[in-house]
Amino acid sequence: MQKAKLYYHGIAGILLALALISPSCGSAVEDAPSGLKDVYADAFMIGTALNTRQIYEEDVNGVRLVEEHFNAITPENITKWSLIYPKPGEYNFEPADRFVEFGEKNGMHMVGHTLVWHSQVPDWVFKDEEGNFLDREALLERMRDHIHTVVGRYKGRFHAWDVVNEALNDDGTLRETHWYNIIGKDYLVKAFQYAHEADPDAELLYNDYSLENPAKREGAVRLIQYLQENGAPVTGIGTQGHWHIPSPSLEEIEKTITDFAALGIDVMVTELDIDVLPAAWNYSGADISMVAGMEDGLDPYTEGLPDDVQQELADRYREIFELFLKHRDVITRVSFWGVTDGDNWKNNFPVRGRTNHPLLFDRDWQPKPAYYSVVEVAEEILGR
């Protein structure tokens, strides 16, 4: 089997090279043999995050991959507060409108990201005209107005919303953000209630990273239980899946899935990528405020990923998707954070300007060995 696969990849490479030098070739994208969304149709949705070049269909090859392989899409940035509502009274809906048009044209499940977060929120949101922090009622009204405006505009079109994003510290306690400090813990409940008011049919999600860490996972369980006990209409939880080749362990990933499923809500992997670069420090989370400096040895794969690391990545994706398929009765969606390696945020986190290779398609829009592993797992288990 391994020899056959290597032979297939070799032939595919020759055909690709011929296509690239052929004057009649209209695209540099090799036809991958199977659409991910099709081979996983009996398990869960396969999603990806779109950047603005893909939303506006400027990245033609990237759009082709999206249309062929994914049936769920999330905007990477355009529905975050700082981009959709940068100044008081000045909403910028045009990119989100284009996103929705693209999704509807292709019959895709659309997820809004994100309504309430401590990051990428303009400072004015929390202050009055004199620069003083708002009181509880004023900030609640500002939150409600924003959620009703954004969710209400796309009612029935966005199918799901990441209502609250990353409200937990790594130890599982609640972050003391402006939302928390001004409103109190029940800002979480209010955010979900406001979103439900604006679109009663939308799926309403809590989304966070490093939930495979036991302390943070336990904090997430407590958070969901608090929401449920206080009447917040939370329907699902997303563990982001910003993982590495050696960690987290499959055991911790599985416990995260089963612990969340036991809460009676949908479980999703919402921002999957697998970092292949040397660690810049001991921190393994995804807090975008954390920045490390470039040092020798931290950017070793600028000319491409060596074959042995490609195989490690493929093996890691294989075992992860085997686990996902084991729990396909509770997992409703698995979304990658980006279409190709060149699109992924890990090229700039935590060290800016590195060359990472965390996804299934490379910078030339070509399927990697990891792609074939993910397809083969579905064929073996689902018989597709």
C-alpha positions in Angstrom: 0.0 0.0 0.0 2.8 2.4 0.9 4.7 1.7 -2.3 1.5 2.2 -4.3 0.8 5.5 -2.6 4.3 6.8 -3.2 4.1 5.8 -6.8 0.7 7.6 -7.1 2.3 10.7 -5.6 5.2 10.5 -8.0 3.0 10.2 -11.1 0.8 13.1 -9.7 3.9 15.2 -9.4 5.0 14.5 -13.0 1.5 15.3 -14.3 1.5 18.5 -12.3 4.9 19.6 -13.6 3.6 19.0 -17.2 0.5 21.0 -16.4 2.5 23.9 -15.1 4.6 24.2 -18.2 1.7 23.6 -20.6 0.6 26.9 -22.3 -3.0 25.6 -22.3 -3.1 25.1 -18.6 -5.5 27.5 -16.9 -4.8 26.7 -13.3 -1.9 25.6 -11.1 -4.2 23.5 -8.9 -3.9 19.7 -9.2 -7.2 17.9 -9.1 -7.3 16.2 -5.7 -9.0 12.8 -6.2 -11.7 13.3 -3.5 -13.5 16.3 -2.1 -13.1 16.3 1.7 -16.8 17.3 2.2 -17.8 14.3 0.1 -15.8 11.6 1.8 -16.9 12.9 5.2 -20.5 13.4 4.2 -21.7 10.5 6.5 -19.8 11.8 9.5 -19.6 15.6 9.9 -19.2 18.8 8.0 -15.7 19.8 6.8 -15.1 23.5 7.1 -12.4 26.2 6.6 -11.8 29.8 7.4 -11.8 32.4 4.5 -9.6 35.4 4.2 -10.6 38.5 2.3 -9.0 37.4 -0.9 -11.0 34.3 -0.9 -14.2 36.1 0.1 -13.8 38.5 -2.8 -12.8 35.5 -5.1 -9.4 37.1 -5.9 -7.6 34.0 -4.9 -9.0 31.9 -7.7 -7.1 28.7 -6.9 -8.0 29.0 -3.2 -11.7 29.5 -4.1 -11.6 26.4 -6.2 -10.3 24.4 -3.2 -13.0 25.8 -1.0 -15.8 24.9 -3.4 -14.4 21.4 -4.0 -13.5 20.4 -0.5 -15.5 22.3 2.1 -19.2 22.7 3.0 -18.8 25.0 6.0 -17.1 28.4 6.1 -16.1 30.8 8.8 -14.8 34.4 8.1 -11.3 34.7 9.5 -11.6 38.3 10.6 -14.4 40.4 8.9 -17.1 39.8 11.5 -14.9 40.6 14.5 -16.0 43.8 16.2 -13.0 45.9 15.2 -13.6 45.2 11.5 -17.4 45.2 11.2 -18.0 48.1 13.7 -14.7 50.0 13.9 -16.2 53.4 14.9 -19.4 54.5 16.7 -22.3 54.5 14.2 -20.1 53.2 11.3 -20.7 49.6 10.5 -18.7 48.0 7.6 -21.1 45.3 6.3 -19.8 45.0 2.8 -17.2 42.2 3.4 -19.7 40.2 5.4 -22.3 40.7 2.7 -19.9 39.3 0.2 -19.1 36.4 2.4 -22.7 35.5 2.8 -23.2 35.8 -1.0 -20.3 33.4 -1.6 -21.6 30.9 1.0 -25.2 31.0 -0.4 -24.0 30.6 -3.9 -22.2 27.4 -2.9 -24.8 26.1 -0.4 -22.5 26.2 2.5 -23.0 26.2 6.3 -21.9 29.7 7.5 -20.5 30.5 11.0 -20.1 34.0 12.3 -16.9 34.7 14.2 -17.1 36.3 16.8 -19.6 38.5 18.7 -18.1 38.9 22.2 -14.3 38.7 22.7 -11.7 40.5 24.7 -9.5 40.9 21.7 -9.9 42.9 18.5 -12.5 45.1 20.1 -12.1 48.9 19.8 -11.4 50.7 23.0 -14.4 53.0 22.5 -16.8 50.1 23.0 -16.1 50.2 26.7 -16.1 54.0 27.3 -18.3 57.0 27.0 -17.6 60.2 25.1 -15.4 61.6 27.9 -13.3 58.5 27.9 -14.7 57.0 31.2 -15.6 53.4 31.4 -19.3 52.7 31.0 -21.4 51.3 33.8 -23.0 47.8 33.7 -26.3 48.8 32.1 -24.6 51.0 29.4 -22.2 48.3 28.4 -25.0 45.7 28.3 -27.0 48.0 26.0 -24.0 48.5 23.8 -23.5 44.7 23.6 -27.2 44.1 22.9 -27.3 46.7 20.2 -24.2 45.3 18.5 -25.4 41.7 18.6 -28.9 42.6 17.4 -27.5 44.7 14.6 -25.1 42.1 13.3 -27.0 38.9 13.9 -30.2 40.5 12.9 -28.8 41.7 9.6 -27.9 38.1 8.7 -30.8 36.3 10.4 -31.4 33.0 8.7 -28.3 33.4 6.5 -25.5 32.8 9.0 -26.4 29.4 10.4 -24.2 29.6 13.6 -22.3 32.2 15.7 -19.3 32.0 17.9 -21.2 34.1 20.5 -18.4 34.2 23.1 -14.8 33.6 22.3 -11.9 32.7 24.7 -13.4 33.7 28.0 -11.2 31.4 30.0 -7.7 31.7 31.4 -5.4 28.6 31.0 -6.2 27.6 34.5 -9.9 27.4 33.7 -10.8 30.6 35.6 -12.7 33.4 33.8 -10.6 36.1 32.2 -11.0 39.5 33.9 -11.8 41.3 30.7 -13.7 44.6 30.4 -16.8 42.6 29.8 -16.3 40.7 33.0 -15.1 43.6 35.1 -17.9 46.0 34.1 -20.9 43.7 33.7 -20.0 40.7 35.8 -20.0 37.0 35.1 -23.5 37.1 33.6 -22.2 38.9 30.5 -21.8 35.4 29.2 -25.5 34.7 29.7 -26.6 38.0 28.3 -24.5 37.5 25.1 -26.2 34.2 24.3 -29.7 35.6 25.2 -29.2 38.6 22.9 -28.0 36.4 20.0 -31.0 34.1 20.5 -33.3 37.1 20.4 -31.8 38.3 17.2 -32.0 34.9 15.5 -33.9 32.2 17.3 -32.9 29.5 14.8 -29.1 30.1 14.8 -26.7 27.7 16.5 -25.0 29.5 19.3 -21.5 28.4 20.3 -18.8 28.9 22.9 -15.3 28.8 21.3 -11.9 28.5 22.9 -8.4 27.0 22.6 -6.3 24.6 24.7 -9.4 22.9 26.0 -7.4 19.7 25.9 -5.5 20.9 29.0 -7.3 19.4 32.0 -7.7 22.6 34.1 -9.0 24.6 31.2 -11.3 21.8 30.0 -12.8 21.6 33.5 -13.2 25.4 33.4 -15.1 25.1 30.1 -17.4 22.4 31.5 -18.2 24.7 34.4 -18.8 27.6 32.0 -21.2 25.6 29.9 -23.0 24.3 33.0 -23.3 27.9 34.3 -24.8 29.0 31.0 -27.3 26.1 31.0 -28.3 26.7 34.6 -29.0 30.3 33.9 -31.1 29.8 30.8 -28.5 30.8 28.2 -29.4 29.1 24.9 -25.9 27.6 24.2 -26.2 24.8 21.6 -22.5 23.9 21.0 -18.9 24.2 22.0 -15.9 24.5 19.7 -12.4 23.4 20.7 -10.2 25.2 18.4 -7.6 22.5 17.7 -4.5 24.7 17.4 -2.3 21.6 18.0 1.2 20.3 17.4 2.6 17.1 16.1 3.5 15.7 19.6 0.7 17.4 21.6 -1.9 17.3 23.0 -2.2 13.5 23.4 -5.0 11.6 21.7 -6.2 10.7 25.2 -6.7 14.4 26.2 -8.3 15.2 22.8 -10.8 12.3 23.3 -11.6 13.3 26.9 -12.3 16.8 25.7 -14.8 15.4 23.2 -16.5 13.1 25.6 -16.7 15.5 28.5 -18.3 18.2 26.2 -20.7 15.7 24.7 -21.8 14.7 28.1 -23.2 18.2 28.6 -25.8 17.5 25.9 -24.5 20.0 23.3 -22.9 19.7 19.9 -19.1 19.3 19.8 -17.0 21.0 17.1 -13.4 21.3 16.2 -13.4 24.9 14.9 -9.9 26.1 14.0 -7.8 23.0 13.2 -4.2 23.3 12.3 -1.1 21.4 13.3 2.1 23.4 14.0 5.2 21.7 12.6 7.8 24.3 13.6 10.1 24.2 16.7 8.5 25.6 19.8 9.6 29.2 20.5 8.9 28.7 24.2 6.9 26.5 26.6 3.6 28.3 25.9 1.4 26.2 23.7 -1.8 28.2 23.7 -3.3 30.6 21.1 -3.5 34.0 22.8 -2.7 36.4 20.0 -1.3 38.9 22.4 1.7 36.6 23.0 4.7 37.4 20.8 8.1 35.7 20.7 11.2 36.9 18.9 13.0 35.2 16.1 16.0 33.0 17.0 18.2 30.7 15.1 16.6 27.4 14.4 13.0 28.6 14.8 12.3 28.8 11.0 13.9 25.7 9.5 11.5 24.9 6.6 11.5 28.0 4.4 12.3 26.0 1.3 9.6 23.4 2.0 8.8 20.6 4.4 11.2 17.7 4.4 9.8 14.3 3.6 10.1 12.9 7.1 8.2 15.8 8.6 5.6 15.5 5.9 5.1 11.9 7.0 4.9 12.9 10.6 2.3 15.5 9.8 0.3 12.9 7.7 0.5 10.4 10.5 -0.7 12.9 13.1 -3.7 13.9 10.9 -4.5 10.3 10.3 -4.7 9.4 14.0 -6.6 12.6 14.8 -9.2 11.9 12.1 -9.5 8.3 13.2 -10.4 9.7 16.6 -12.9 12.2 15.2 -14.6 9.4 13.2 -14.8 7.3 16.4 -16.9 10.1 17.9 -18.8 11.1 14.8 -22.1 10.6 16.6 -21.4 13.8 18.7 -19.0 15.8 16.4 -21.0 18.0 14.0 -18.2 19.9 12.3 -14.4 19.9 11.8 -13.1 23.2 10.4 -9.5 24.0 9.4 -8.2 27.5 10.1 -7.3 28.5 6.5 -7.3 26.9 3.1 -3.6 26.5 2.4 -0.4 26.7 4.4 0.2 30.2 3.1 -3.1 31.4 4.6 -2.6 30.1 8.1 -2.0 32.5 11.1 0.7 30.2 12.5 3.1 31.8 10.0 3.1 34.8 12.3 2.4 33.2 15.7 4.0 33.4 18.1 7.0 34.4 15.9 6.2 36.7 13.0 7.4 35.9 9.5 8.0 32.2 9.8 7.2 29.6 7.2 4.8 27.1 8.7 3.1 24.1 7.0 0.1 23.2 9.2 -2.7 22.4 6.8 -3.6 19.8 4.1 -2.8 22.0 1.1 0.5 23.7 0.4 1.3 27.2 -0.8 0.9 26.1 -4.4 -2.7 24.9 -3.6 -1.6 21.3 -3.9 -2.7 18.4 -1.7 0.0 17.2 0.8 0.5 13.7 2.1 -1.6 14.8 5.1 -4.6 15.3 2.7 -4.3 11.7 1.5 -4.1 10.4 5.0 -7.3 12.2 5.9 -9.1 10.9 2.8 -7.9 7.4 3.3 -9.1 7.3 6.9 -12.6 8.2 5.7 -12.5 5.6 3.0 -11.4 2.9 5.4 -13.9 3.7 8.2 -16.9 5.0 6.2 -16.4 3.0 3.1 -16.6 6.0 0.8 
